[in-house]
């Protein structure tokens, strides 16, 4: 608790200081009123958002990536909320946008630096695990090395029984000042240990190795019965709303600038070969539900592969001259911004594959059982696999494996900040040696 409070207090001080410096730089001592106005709305919103997004939980104390992501997401949400409040309440005359903007730009790197410094300091002072954890081993082996204190239940005469007050007192003494207790025991003793652990005033868990095979993520209730949660959407409602809002805002911003270039591409396609300008193909979308993807047609109509059984290759005789250019420059993918507006695609996500896609003459799901897991999020115009260079034809199993691993990594670590970084990195790979 002390660690979390210290981090919270440090961030409050950082926000107050940075916006204070911004107000002083803009108005000097006369900027005190502007500073107080900005702080009166910014601090409450940030604290409420950060606490709600678990920016001060144990994981945020342990891991910098998690800590930074939660803090920056909370801060960006705060900035957006305050901006909307100022706009709708029409108080811009009493609210210095320049002070607010300067404070925002200054505060982001300071928050990141503060989190990094704080985590490194706690690790240096308290070790790689700054929390006190105890593992009670009761008749089972622990093959892995844990960064926690491990004691043998039999050696210390600890029993999963509430009928002996001395035993309960002994257990209470062992877990005093411990942050987390985990008991590893045989299946037949778990009920007794679970009953005893409920008498403790700390977080206590049972080690159930067989849950690894089931992939359990949490427990829930169905009436009076317990259920095991083995699947949960990787993005909650708030995250989905943020991602969707970002997608629509970005598409509506760039669409006016892309309208004329897209019209010229459409004209070039029509002049070179007869047939429709756009190519529609069934792809696998979110939840493994099919949808029709839109692309500029790059092949002759009579040779188009609607099922995607044959990946386009280098010097493919089906591709037209215009098609060759737009494929190498990724221009053929531009109509998919309409898929984004419709809602069956996102700007960033795993690239959608055709149903009949193969590698080494094997369907993708025959190569790796985890293949369908990538479809728990919307497919995207670009993705983590693409910026890592994994694009083009899937000729061997490794081609699919590399992309799948990146897609699953993206799904597990989604954040709006990651989406923005992927979009920026995409400009480096628009023209790629595997784009054909």
N, C-alpha and C positions, 0 to 999 in steps of 0.2 A: 504493500500500500504506500509506503514512504517513497519508493522509487517512482510510482505513478504520479504521486502528488508533486514530487520535485520536477518531473518532466512537464507536467501541466503548468506549474508556476513559472518555469523557465520560458515556456512558449508564450504565456500571457505577457511576461516582461519583454520578450522579443517583439511581439506585435505592438505593444505600447511604445517601445523605443523607436522602432522603424517608422511608424506613422508619425511619431513626434518629431523625428528628424526631418521627415518629408514636409511637415507643416512649417517647421522652422526655416527650412531651405526656401520655401515658397513665400512665406509671409513674415518671417522673423518672429519676434515675441508676440506680434499681433495675431499669429496663427493659432493661439491657444484655443480660441473658440472653435475654429475649424477642426482642430485635433480632438477636442472633447466631443464634438458632434459625430465625427467619424468613429471614434471609439465606442460611443454609446450604442451604436447599431452593429458594429463589426464584431466586437468581443462576445456579446451574448450569442450571436448566430454561430460564430466559430466554435465556442465552447459546447453549445448544444449539438452541433453537427459532429464535432470530433468525438465527443463522448458516445454519441449514438453509433458512430462508425467504428467503435472499438479502437480508437487511436491510442488508448492508454492501457490496453490489456497486456497480458503477459507476452503474447507473441510480438507485440510492438516494442517490447523492451528487449527481446532476444534478437530479432532479425531486422537489419537495416532496410532491406527492400520492402518488407511488409510495413514497417514503421513509416518510411518515407511516403509510400503510396497512400496510406490512410491519412497522413497529415496533409499532404498536398491536395488530395481529393476533397478533404474537408475544407481546406482553405479556398480552393477554386469554387466550390459550391457556395461558400460564404460570399465570395466576391460577386458571383452571379446573383445571389439572393439580394444582397445589399443594392446592387445596381438596379434590379427590378423594383425594389422598394422606393428608391429615389425617383425612378421614372414615373411610377404609378401614383406616388404621393405628391409629385410635383414640388419637391423641396430642393431642386438643384441650385436655387439661389443661395440657400443656406449650407450647401454641401459642395465643397471644393472637389471637383472631379480630378483636377491635376494633383492635389494632395493625395487623393485616394489612389490614383494610378501610380504615382511615385512610390507610395507606401507599399502597394502590391508588388511592384517589381523588386523592391529592396527586400521585402519580407520572405519571398519564396526561397532564395538561396540561403538566407539566414536560418529558416526553419529546417531546411535540409542539412545544413552544416551543424545545427544544434542537435538534431537527431543522431547524426553520425558521431559527433563528439560524445554525446551522452552514452550511446551504446558501447563505444570503445572504452570509455572511462569505467563503466560498470563491469565490462569484461576484464579490464586490467586489474581492477580492485577486487572483484568477486569471482573471477574465473569465467570460462566460456558459458557456464550456466549460472546466472546470478541469483537463481532461486534455489531454495532448499527443498530437495525432493528425496523421498524415501521409498525404496522398494522392499517389500516384505516377501521373502521367498519361502513358500510353504510346500515343500515336497516336490518341486519341479526344478528343472535345470534352466539356467538363463545363459544361452550360448552367446548372446550379444554383449558388447561392452556398453554400459550406460554411464552417463555423466551424472550419477546420483549415488547416494549412500544405499548399499544393499545389506540387509540383515537376514539371518536365517531364523525363521519363526521357532523351530524346535530348539535351537541353541539358546534362545532368549525366553523360552517358555511362553510364547505368545499363542493363544488358542482362540479360534473363532467362536467364543461362547460368552453369553451375557449372564450366565448363571453364577459366575464367580466374580465378585466385585474387585478382588485383588487383580485378576487377569485384566479387567477393563481399565483399572488404574494403571497397571503396568503399560498397557498399550497407549493410554493417554500420555504417559510420561515420555514414551518413545517419539510420539508425533508432536510434542510440544515445540512450537516455533518452526514447524515444517509447513511449507507451502502446498505440497502435494504428496499424497500417498498412493502407491500402486501395489496391489497384492497379486502375486503370481501363485496360483494354487491349482490342484487338480479340479476337474469339472464337478466332482461330487461334493466339494467343499465350498463352492462359490456361493451357494445360497446362505450358508452360515456366515461366511466372511462379509457378504453384502449386508446382512442384518447387523453385524457388529460395527461395520464401518459407518453406518447411519448414526451411530452414537458419537462420532467424532465431529469436531467443529471446524473441519478443514475439507478441502476437495479431496475425495477419495475415489479410486477407480479399481476395477478388476481387470487383469490381463486375460484376454480371450483370444488366443492366437488363431483359432478357427475362423474368426470374423474376417481375417485377411483374405481367406478364400472367397467369402461372400461379398467382400468389398463394402461392409457396413460403414455408414457415415454418422449415424446417431440412432437413438432410440425414441420411440413415440408410443402413443396409446391408442387402442381401439376398444372403446368401452372399458372393461376392467382388465383387458389383456394388453400385454406389452407387444409392440411390433418393432421390427428392426428396419431402419431406413437404409436401403442399399443403393438408392439413386436419388439425387437432388439436382435440380437445375443449377448449372454453374453460375447463373446470374439471377439475383433477386429482382423484384419488381422495380425498385428504385434504380438499379443498374441498367435494366432494360430500357427504362424511360430515358435515362441519361444518354445511353447509346443511340436510341432512336432519335431523340431530339438533336443530338450532334450530327447524325447522318442527314437528317432532313435539312438542317440549317446549312450544312456544308454543300449539299447538292443544289439547293436554291441559290446559294451564293455563286457557285461556279457555272451553273447552267447557262446564264446569259452570255458568258464569255466563250462557252463551247458550242453555242448554237450554230454560228456561221461556219466554223471548221467542220462540224459534223455534217452540215448541209453540203459542203464542198466534197467531203469524202463520199457521201451518198451519191452525188452527181457523178463522180469519177467511177464508182462501181457500176452505176447504171449505163454509162457510156461504154465501158469495156466489155461487159457481157450481159446478156438478157437474164431476167429473173428478178426476184425481190431484192431490195437493198439489205434488209435485215434477215438474219438466220436465227430461227428459233429451234431450240433443242431441249429435251427433257433432261434436267439435272436433279441430283439429290440435294434437298434443302434441309432446313432445320427440322428436327424431329424425324428425319429420314422420310419426309414427305416430298414428293416430286413437284417441280415447278418448271416453267419454261423460261430459259435464260435467253437474253437478247444479245446478239453480236452483229457487227457489220459482216456481211457475207464476203468471205475471202476465197471461196472455191467456186468452181463452175457448178451450176445448179444440179446437173445430172450426176455429179460425182460427190455431192455432199453426203456425209455420213451422219444420219439422224440419230443413230444409236450410240455413236462414239466408239465403235468396236475397233477402229483403226486410228491410232494417234497420228497427228500430223508430224511428218519428219522433214529433215533437211532435204531440199531439192524435191519436194513433193510435187508430183505432176498434176495434182488436183487444184493447186493454188494458182490464182491468176496473178498478173503482174501487180495490180493494185493491191490484191490480197497479200502478196509477199511483203509489200511495204508496210501496210497497216498492221500485219502480224509482228514484224520485227520491231516496230515502234510501239506496240501494245495499243494502237489506236482502235483496233477492232473490238476492244473491250468497252469502249466508251458508252455504247447504248445501255450498258448495264446500270448506268445511273438511273434509268427508268425503273429497273428492277428494285433499286434502292428506294425510290419514291413509292413504288407500289407496296413495298414492305417485305418482299420475299428474299431480299439480300441486304447486306450491310456494306459500309465502305471497307471495313476491315473484318476479316474472318477467314476460315478455311476456304480455299478455292473449291467451288462445286464441281464434282466430277460427273461425267455421263454414266448412265446406268451400266453400259457395257464396257467401261474402261478396263484395260488389262495391262499386266506386266508379265513378261515371260509366258504369255498365253494363259495366265491365271487371272480370274476376277480379283479385284482388290481385297474383298472380304475373305477370299480363300488364302490370301497371303498373310494377313494379320487379323486375328479375332477382334482386335480393338478398333477396327476400321470404322464401324458405325458410331463409335463414341465421339468422333469428331463432329458429328452432326447435331450435338446438343446445343450448338449456337448457330446463328445464321451464317450462311456462306458469305464471302466478301469479295470485293473487287481486288483487294490485295490482302496479303497476310504475312505472318511471320515466316512461313516457308519460302515465300517469294523473295523477301528481302535477304534471305540467307542463300539465295541462288538456286533453290530447288524448284525449278520450273522446266517446261518443255515436255518432251515425250517421256512416258514411263516405259522404258524398254526392259529394265531389269528390276528385280525385287527391291533392291536398295533405293531406287528412285522413289518408290512408294513409301518405304520405311522412313526415309529422311523427311518426307513431307508430313507423314502421319505423326512422327515424333514432335515436329514443330507445331502442328495443329493442336495436338493434345496439350502441349506446353502453353500455347496461347489460351486455350480454354481454361486451364487451371489457374493462370495468372492474369486474367483479364482485368484491365483498368482503363479508364478513359485516357489517362496519360500514356499508357502503352499504345493505344490506338493512334494517338497523335504522333508518337515517335515512329511507328510503323509507316504511317502516311508520309512523313518527311523522308524516311529512308527509301521509300518506294521510288522516288525520283531518280535515285542512283541506279535503279535496275530496270527502268522502263525499256531501255535498249539493252538486250542481253544476248549472249552467245547462244543460249538455248531457246530464244524466242524465234520460232519459225512455224 
